[in-house]
């Protein structure tokens, strides 16, 4: 459940003495659950957490380009982001062996969810939802 992940993230930031300011959810965070008629954003709010759903990118290739533009500006704490670094390093396109070319979409594998989380952050920055100058370490989830 979402509550489990919220608790895990809050445990992590408390353990590391960090501040979790806001949650940024992918575009489907604004979609209502058919059973509860609530959106994930509403659910987060009910639990006292601030959450924003990011607008869906026009296409995956543009979203990947946005990630690449910000990737070189990003600084990663190797201890806390080793899995993300590994996923970003191994993210790849689908190879069409029959035509001997790469397709225009990424391979959906073990790297996808972590890269999509990083993509959500870059889209939040691109849409000026995150615009603070970094003066301390802040984790946006």
Beta strands, then each sheet from edge to edge (+ up, - down):
strand 1: 23-25
strand 2: 51-53
strand 3: 93-96
strand 4: 101-106
sheet 1: 1+ 2+
sheet 2: 3+ 4-
end
